[in-house]
Every structure is written in structure tokens, then in C-alpha cells.
Amino acid sequence: MGFLPKDVKYLEDRNYKYEIHEDTNQTIVVIKGYQLPDLYDHACVDILIKIPTGYPMNQLDMFWVYPHLKLKSTGQYPPQADNIETYLNIQWQRFSRHYAWKPTYALSTHMNVIKESLKS
């Protein structure tokens, strides 16, 4: 099904700068310049979200950031964020975050998970 109009509205209502990249198996959304809490070695990152074919019946899962983040307190990667994967010719840091998905959820739900994940 791809990216939904309500997802575009969500991003635009919040003044997010974003890019949409279409692939044969998925849509990739990159949110540019996402502001971070003061826990990390960067003030902002780009966030990559993969939207699978069949969304919203198929769930959004995980997210990726660039540049890579380390915690200021330890100098280490955050928990479950130590894998690097290449998309769009960039090496992204994967945050492995999983939750129970419902077909009524949307990008806004996933962004709330991302926001909470980056707070800790």
C-alpha cells in the first residue's frame, strides 16, 4: 500500500523535513534533522524508517539513524543499537525496537516509539 496520506499529513503538521524513497519491496522515509535529547554525542540525526509492502497490515519495525549515536555517559552505543546497515549508500545505525503492531497504527505510532526509545 505504501506511504499513506495521513502519514504525509502527520509529518507536514509537525514541520518535519523528510524524503521518500521508493523501492520494489518497501518505501523508505528519511526524516531530516531530528532533534535529540542531551544524552547523545550529536544534537540531531536523520532517521530512516522502512515502510513494508502491505503497510499498515504489515508492521513498521525498528529505525535507523545517521550519524551513529553514542551515549555521552558511557561513550558506548545505546542498548540494541550496535548494528550498522547500508541504505541509500549511507551506513545507518539500527535501533532494534519491537512492539505489538495493530493495523490501525500508522507512522505517528512508530514515531512515538522512536521518541520514547531515544529518551532512554
Secondary structure, DSSP 8 states (H G I E B T S, - for coil): --S-HHHHHHHHHTT-EEEEEE-SSEEEEEEEEEE--TTBS-SEEEEEEEEETTTTTS----EEEES---BTTTSS--TT--EEEEETTEEEEEE-------TT--HHHHHHHHHHHHH-
